[in-house]
Amino acid sequence: MMNNKPSSQRGVSLIEALVALMVLALGVMGMAGIQTRTLVESRTTNSRALTLQMADDLLDRMQGNSAIRLAPPAVNPYVVGWGALAAPPVDCFTAVCNGAQLAAFDLTQWKAALARVLPAGDAQVFQSNTDNAQFGVLIGWTETQAKNQGQATGAEATLFSDAIAIRNAANAVGTGVAGVACPAGRICHLIYIRP
């Protein structure tokens, strides 16, 4: 005769399967988070590599214009602030240009290229206050990280500002030149060049 007594073990394997699925789902979500963060960091690294290429492009343009590159800061046309530039007075592809016209043309072309290769790419070029032959190129762009920094508060905001602080050659925060700083809501990369 068979014993038809109900077992108290009913449904245990179903609960074990659900717990295993829950652990698996948490693991997959963790891996997805790591992958997303890796993609964000890869994009930032790529943007920083592009800033180096763009600074090298500007250096080449300055070296090609020897008449202007060592002009005093007050009159050097390669010293330029943030924002779009006015159209150059002469198209140096089709006409002969003097040093100042070539500098204006170069900067307009260079800033347009920056805007194409970086999200909202822009730059400020300044001459060192201790060495007239050295230029600082502060290139800025927007990224999700910059947007998140704007929403951070307290200790999180401090971590953001420490991580992206611009440092000069003496490792002090800032560029070392008055009036030269990274605009809010942007990630910036500072490169020094010597034409």
Secondary structure per residue as TSV (DSSP state, phi and psi in degrees):
chain	resnum	aa	ss	phi	psi
A	1	M	-	360.0	138.9
A	2	M	-	-90.0	144.8
A	3	N	-	-90.9	116.5
A	4	N	-	-97.4	25.1
A	5	K	-	-71.2	128.9
A	6	P	-	-64.3	141.4
A	7	S	-	-87.8	144.4
A	8	S	T	-84.4	-0.3
A	9	Q	T	-92.1	4.5
A	10	R	T	-63.2	130.7
A	11	G	T	85.3	-2.9
A	12	V	H	-64.5	-42.2
A	13	S	H	-66.6	-31.5
A	14	L	H	-67.1	-42.8
A	15	I	H	-64.2	-42.1
A	16	E	H	-60.9	-40.5
A	17	A	H	-65.8	-40.7
A	18	L	H	-65.9	-40.2
A	19	V	H	-63.8	-42.2
A	20	A	H	-62.8	-40.6
A	21	L	H	-64.7	-38.2
A	22	M	H	-64.8	-44.9
A	23	V	H	-62.3	-42.5
A	24	L	H	-62.5	-43.8
A	25	A	H	-62.5	-41.9
A	26	L	H	-63.6	-40.0
A	27	G	H	-63.5	-42.9
A	28	V	H	-65.6	-40.3
A	29	M	H	-64.5	-39.2
A	30	G	H	-63.6	-42.9
A	31	M	H	-64.3	-38.3
A	32	A	H	-65.1	-39.0
A	33	G	H	-64.1	-42.5
A	34	I	H	-63.2	-43.0
A	35	Q	H	-62.8	-41.8
A	36	T	H	-63.2	-44.8
A	37	R	H	-63.5	-38.8
A	38	T	H	-62.4	-41.1
A	39	L	H	-64.4	-41.0
A	40	V	H	-63.0	-45.2
A	41	E	H	-65.5	-36.6
A	42	S	H	-63.3	-40.5
A	43	R	H	-64.7	-42.7
A	44	T	H	-64.8	-41.5
A	45	T	H	-62.8	-41.7
A	46	N	H	-62.5	-41.8
A	47	S	H	-62.8	-40.8
A	48	R	H	-65.8	-37.5
A	49	A	H	-63.9	-38.6
A	50	L	H	-65.0	-35.2
A	51	T	H	-64.1	-37.3
A	52	L	H	-65.2	-41.3
A	53	Q	H	-63.7	-41.0
A	54	M	H	-69.2	-36.5
A	55	A	H	-65.9	-38.5
A	56	D	H	-64.7	-38.1
A	57	D	H	-62.0	-44.3
A	58	L	H	-63.6	-40.8
A	59	L	H	-58.8	-44.8
A	60	D	H	-60.5	-42.2
A	61	R	H	-64.3	-40.6
A	62	M	H	-68.0	-39.8
A	63	Q	H	-65.8	-28.4
A	64	G	T	-76.6	-9.1
A	65	N	-	-120.4	67.7
A	66	S	T	-66.0	-20.1
A	67	A	T	-67.9	-25.2
A	68	I	T	-114.4	-28.2
A	69	R	T	-57.1	-26.8
A	70	L	T	-106.5	21.0
A	71	A	S	-66.9	154.9
A	72	P	-	-60.2	151.3
A	73	P	T	-54.5	-35.2
A	74	A	T	-65.6	-26.6
A	75	V	T	-120.3	2.5
A	76	N	-	-74.4	117.0
A	77	P	T	-71.2	-11.3
A	78	Y	T	-80.0	-13.4
A	79	V	-	-80.6	116.0
A	80	V	B	-144.9	148.9
A	81	G	-	-94.5	-171.9
A	82	W	S	-69.2	155.5
A	83	G	S	103.5	167.1
A	84	A	-	-69.7	150.9
A	85	L	-	-101.5	153.8
A	86	A	-	-67.7	155.9
A	87	A	-	-59.5	138.3
A	88	P	-	-65.9	149.0
A	89	P	S	-67.6	-24.7
A	90	V	S	-133.9	138.5
A	91	D	-	-85.4	103.7
A	92	C	T	-72.9	-6.9
A	93	F	T	-73.6	-29.7
A	94	T	T	-114.1	-10.2
A	95	A	S	-135.3	159.2
A	96	V	-	-77.0	133.2
A	97	C	-	-120.2	149.6
A	98	N	-	-84.4	179.6
A	99	G	H	-59.5	-44.6
A	100	A	H	-67.5	-39.9
A	101	Q	H	-65.8	-40.9
A	102	L	H	-64.6	-39.6
A	103	A	H	-62.8	-44.7
A	104	A	H	-63.2	-41.9
A	105	F	H	-64.6	-47.0
A	106	D	H	-57.8	-47.1
A	107	L	H	-64.8	-39.2
A	108	T	H	-63.8	-45.5
A	109	Q	H	-63.4	-42.6
A	110	W	H	-67.1	-44.1
A	111	K	H	-66.7	-34.4
A	112	A	H	-65.2	-39.9
A	113	A	H	-65.3	-39.3
A	114	L	H	-58.6	-44.5
A	115	A	H	-65.5	-28.0
A	116	R	H	-77.6	-39.2
A	117	V	H	-91.1	-20.2
A	118	L	S	-122.4	145.1
A	119	P	T	-64.2	115.8
A	120	A	T	54.6	39.4
A	121	G	-	-65.5	135.2
A	122	D	E	-153.4	169.1
A	123	A	E	-153.1	159.9
A	124	Q	E	-125.4	129.5
A	125	V	E	-112.7	128.2
A	126	F	E	-136.8	154.6
A	127	Q	E	-94.1	140.0
A	128	S	-	-59.2	141.9
A	129	N	S	-82.9	-4.2
A	130	T	S	-114.2	-14.7
A	131	D	-	-147.1	106.4
A	132	N	T	-64.9	-15.7
A	133	A	T	-88.0	-3.1
A	134	Q	-	-112.6	135.4
A	135	F	E	-118.8	143.3
A	136	G	E	-100.6	135.7
A	137	V	E	-118.9	109.8
A	138	L	E	-104.5	106.2
A	139	I	E	-104.4	130.2
A	140	G	E	-124.6	151.6
A	141	W	E	-153.0	164.6
A	142	T	-	-101.3	146.5
A	143	E	-	-149.6	168.7
A	144	T	H	-58.2	-37.0
A	145	Q	H	-59.5	-42.0
A	146	A	H	-66.5	-36.9
A	147	K	H	-66.3	-41.6
A	148	N	H	-65.5	-35.8
A	149	Q	H	-61.6	-37.7
A	150	G	H	-64.9	-23.2
A	151	Q	H	-97.3	-6.3
A	152	A	-	-76.7	150.3
A	153	T	-	-133.6	158.0
A	154	G	H	60.7	-132.0
A	155	A	H	-62.9	-34.0
A	156	E	H	-63.8	-40.5
A	157	A	H	-64.8	-37.9
A	158	T	H	-64.2	-42.0
A	159	L	H	-60.9	-44.3
A	160	F	H	-59.5	-49.5
A	161	S	H	-66.3	-35.6
A	162	D	H	-68.0	-36.9
A	163	A	H	-70.8	-33.4
A	164	I	S	-112.0	13.8
A	165	A	-	-61.3	136.8
A	166	I	-	-85.5	132.6
A	167	R	B	-122.7	141.3
A	168	N	-	-85.7	-173.6
A	169	A	T	-61.7	-27.5
A	170	A	T	-87.2	9.1
A	171	N	S	65.8	20.4
A	172	A	-	-89.4	145.8
A	173	V	B	-65.9	133.5
A	174	G	S	107.5	176.3
A	175	T	-	-89.7	-15.8
A	176	G	S	85.8	-0.3
A	177	V	S	-121.9	127.4
A	178	A	T	-60.4	137.9
A	179	G	T	82.9	1.2
A	180	V	-	-112.2	110.7
A	181	A	-	-153.0	161.2
A	182	C	-	-77.1	129.1
A	183	P	-	-64.7	153.1
A	184	A	T	-61.7	145.6
A	185	G	T	78.4	14.0
A	186	R	-	-127.6	155.3
A	187	I	E	-99.1	133.1
A	188	C	E	-124.5	152.6
A	189	H	E	-131.1	126.7
A	190	L	E	-104.2	127.2
A	191	I	E	-130.0	136.0
A	192	Y	E	-102.3	135.8
A	193	I	E	-128.0	155.4
A	194	R	-	-134.0	100.6
A	195	P	-	-68.7	360.0
